Amino acid sequence: MRRLIDGHLDLAWNALGWNRDLTLDLDAMNAQEAGLTDHPGRGRATTSLPEMRRGGVAICQATLLARAKVVSRWDEFAQGPPRANLDWRTQDAASAAARGQLAYYELLERRGLLRPIRTRGELDDHWAKWEAAPGSTPIGYILAMEGSDPIVAPDHAEAWWDLGLRTANLAHYGPSRYAVGTGEEGPLTPAGRELLREFERLGLILDVTHLSDEGFFQAFDAFSGPILASHNNCRALVPAQRQFSDEQIRLLIERDAVIGVALDAWMMHPGWVRGKTSREVVGLEALVDHVDHICQLAGSDRHVAIGSDLDGGFGTEQTPKGLDRISDLQKLDGYLAARGYADDAIDAVFHGNWLRFFREHLPA
């Protein structure tokens, strides 16, 4: 079994927003949702802490995810449960919700189930311990923020840095105080540019996932610190704003970024319609197409990794066939080998590229 670093998992949101006990075996966790009909993903989760361990997930980027949306009528915006537990009327409320998610991670640390990774030294120590005793070593996590709404003002970023935040993107879906995210177009705001200056001063890593095209290119011009893309696929294969164009991928390569490819079937199959398209139309081999496309643009395997986004607001109704649990990511080993990837290249995709990137960019 290959060791794996997953670049994007919404663990705390699943625990608090979906009311899931991530410490349970996956089947037991799903069984608790029998009869729930508030979302198609109920009873179809792929990820729990024991299942991550079975899948060799030694480290992940674990997110804080809470959005602030200003609307005149809440019913014009609210998407129904469980996303009602994602969206807040004010940034103060979103920030408090994110602090609750951080408290969840801290309680898992207390139980010896998670270990925070904030520095290069902690990363190297954790990796050595996982290699020596994977069965008893806690899963490591790098604290990430998906959408910066919980940072209530640019000068609030330092407080989050002190709490352990190491990566963040500016927006999730639609407009935020700082930028415009998936589904709409628009520029960085003046506050967004100021926030990028704070990120650069602190050493906080910018995640360009979910940015509108205009905001993406502006962020590259405005920010000279380290950049990654935690969970993003290729527009050349699946035409949609959510994916990166070849021009964007080449810019990421020039900045020595790493791109984590995602397992959301909506991002893997052209024309996917949520709630209508069958997962049977796309398999894990489609993800290898995205891996290969990035490698061909780069001329190497240095810039691609895994950012699964599993249970990121969907379950197995929206994963490729053959992926029913996060441990099924190990199947990518065979698919990559069949495509001609050598053993060291497969290790690079599974963990090596993320490991190198964070060794270079976490604080000493």
N, C-alpha and C positions, 0 to 999 in steps of 0.2 A: 504494500500500500504506500502510495506517495504522500509525503507531507504536503499540506495545502495551506495557502494563505488566501482568504476570501476578502476581496477589497470592499465589499459592501453587504452588510446585513442589518436589518432594522429590528434588532433583538428587543430593545426596551419598548419600542412602539407595539410590538406584538404582545408583550407581557401586559402593558398598561392600557393600550388602545383596544386590543382584542381580548383582553382578560385571559391570557394563556399562561400556564405554568410551564415555563421552558425547561425546568429541571426534570420533567417527566420523560420517560421513553415516548417516542413520537406517536406510536399507536395509542398509548394511553391518553396522551394529550388530545389527539383527534377524537377519541371516544367521548371525551367530556363535552364535545360540541354536537353530539348527536341530537337532532331535532331543531337545532338553531338554523334559522332561515334568513337572517339579516344580511348575509353576504354570500355569494357563490363559493367563496374560499373556505367557508366554515366546514370543519372536519376534513379538510384537504391540505393542511399544513405540511411542509416538507422539513421543517427545521426545529430541532430542540437541542439542548446542550449535549445530552447523551448521543444523539444522532450526529452532531458535529464531530464528536470524538470518534465515533465509528467511521466517519468519513475522513479521518486524518487531518481535520481542520485545527492546526496548531495556533493560528492567529487569525483574527478578522479585524476589519474596521467596523466597529459597532457604532451605530448612529444615535444621535439625538434628532428627533423629527417632530417639530411642532410649528404650524404655520399660523401667521396672522393675516387675516383678510378683513378689510374695511368695506362693508356693504351697507346699503341703506335698509335692505330687508333681508333678514337671515335666510328666508326660504328661497331667495334668488341664488344663494350660494351653496347652502349645506347639501352635501351629497348623501346624507343618510348614514346610519351606523355601518361599520365602525369609524368611517372617516369623520364623523361628527366629533370623534375624540382626537382628531388630528388638527382641526381648524378652530382658531380662536379669534375673537373680535379685536383683540389688542395684542401688541407685542409684549406687554407686561405679562399677560396671561400665557402667551406662548413661551416666554422665558421661564415662567414658573413651572409650566408643564415639562419643559426640557430638564429643569433641575430635578423634577420628580423622576424622570427617566435616568438621569445620572445617579440618583439615590438608589434606583433598582440595581444598576451595575455595582454600586458600592456594597449593597447587601449580598450580591453574588460573590463579590470578593471576600466578604466576611466568612462566607461558607466554604471558601477554598475552591470555588468553581470557575472564577475568572481571575485574571491578573492584568492590571493596567500596564501598558507599555508607553512610556512618555519620553524616554531617552534612548540613545544608541546603546548605552550600557545595559539598560533593562531589556532591550531587544536581544542583544547577544546572550545575555544570561538566560533569558527565557528560551531561546532557540537551543542552547546547549542542554538545558534541563529537559526540554521536550524530546530531543534526540536520545537522551539517556533513559528517560522514564516517561514515555508518552501516556501510559495508562494512569499515572498518578499526578502529572503536572497539570495545573489549571490551564484552561484555554486563555491565551493572551488576547488582549484587545487594545486597539488604538482608537481613541475617542474621536469621532467624526461628527460633523453637523451637516444635515441635509437641508439646505436652505438656512440662511442666517437670521431668520426672524427672531430667534431667541436672543440674539445680540441686539439689545434695544437701541443702541447708538454706537457709532464707531469706537468711542472711548471705552465701551463696555467689553470690547474684545479681550483686553488684557485680563479682566476678571475670569473670563472663560478659559483663557490660556493657563492661568494659575490653577484652575480646576482640572486641567489635564487635556483640554481640547487641543488637537494637533492638526486636523484638516477640516475644511469647511467649503461648501459652495454657497453662492450668493442667493440663489432662488431655486424653488422647486417647480411648481406649476404656476403659470401666470405671473402677474406683476407682484413685486415685493417692494419694500422700502429701498432696496439696494440694486435691483436688476429685474429683468423679465425672464421668466423660465418657460418651460415646455408649454406649447400650445398657443403662445402669442409671440409677437416680435416687439422689440424695443431696445433702447440703449441702457447702459449703466446710468444710474442716477448720480448726482453729486455726492450723496451719502455713500453710495457704492464705491465710488472712486476713493473717498476718504477711508472707507473700511479696508480697501486693498492696501492703502499705505500703512494702515495699522497692522494688517497681516504681515506685510513685508518687514516692518520694524520688529515684530515679535518673532518672526521665523515660522509663522503658521502657514501650512501648505494649502494652496488654492486648488480646489476640485472644480473643474470646469463643466462637469456633468450638469445637464438640465438648462444651461444657459441658452438663451436665444442666440441666433447666429450673430446679430449685431453686437450683443453683449460679449459673446465669446471673443470676437476679434478685438474689441475694445479692451477687454481684460488682458489679452496678450500684450497690448501696447502699454497698458497702465501698470502692469505688475511684472517685476523682474525676479521674484522669488520662485521657489519650486512649485511646479504644477503637476497634477495628476488628473486622471479621469477615472473615477471609481467604478462606474458601471455604464458602459456605452458601447454600441455596436456601429456598424458601417452603413452609411446611407447608400453607397453604391450597390449594396446587396438588398437592402430593405429601405426603399425611398420614403423618408418621413423626416420631419424636423427634429424628432427626438434623437436621430442618429447623427454621427459625424460624417461630413463630406470628406473626400480625399484631401482637399486643401486643408481642412482642419486637422486631419490626422497627420499630415506632413508637418504642420506647425508644431504639433505635440512632439513629434519625433525630433524636430530641430531643438526643442527645449529639453530633450532627454526625459520626457514624461513616460509614464506607464499607463496603459489603457486596460481597464478590467472589462472583459466581455461579459454580457449579462444573459441570464437564462429566462427572461420573460419572453414567452412565445410571440407576443405582440411586436417585439423587437427582432424577431428571428425569421418571420415569414411575411412576405409582402402581402398587403391587403387584409391582414388579420383584423377581425372585428370582435371586440370583447363581447362575450356572452353569446356569440353565434358561431365563430369558427371552431372547429374541432381540433383538439391538440394532436390528433392523428395525422394532420397534414405536415407536421414538422418534427424532426428528430434531432438527437444530439449532434449528428453530423453537420447540421446547419451551423452550430456554434463554431465548429472547426473551420467552416468557410470564412467566418469573420476573423478568427485567429489568423488564418492563412492570408487573408486580404491585408491585414495590418503588417504581417511579416513581409509580404511582397512589396508593400510601399516602403518599408524600412530597409529592406535588404538584409534583415537579420531577425532573430527571435527576441531581441532585447526589450521591446516596447509593449508587449502584450502579456496579460495575466488574466485572472478570473476575478470578476466582481459580480457574484451571482445574482444579487438582489432577490434571492428566494424569500418567499412570504412577504414581499414588499407591496402588500395590498392585493395579493392574489395567491391562489394555491395551485394544486395540480390541474385545475380546470384551465390553467394558463401557463403550464410548463410544457416543454417538448415531451413527446412520448419517450418512455424509457427513463424519465427522471421523476420519481415519486417521492424521493427523500434526498436530503442534501448529501448523504453518503454515496448516492449515485453519480456524483461528480467524478468519482474515481473511474467511471466508465470512459471518461474522456482520454485516459491513458491509451486505451486500445484504439480509439478513433484517431488520435494524433499519430500513433505508431503506424496505423494503416495508411495514413496520408504521407508517410515517409519521414516523420519527425524523429530524430535521434533521441536517445535517452536523456542526454543533457539538455536538449531543447525542450523536452516535455517537462523536465524539472524546472526549467526557467519559467514556463507558463504556469505550472502548479504553485511554485513558491519563489523561485530564484529572483525573478525580476522585482517583485514586491520587496523581498528581503534586501536586495541591493539598494533599491530606491530609498527605503526608510533608514537603512544604515547611513546613507549619504545625507539625509535631510532632517532626521530627528535631532533635537539638540543634544550636545555632548553630555 
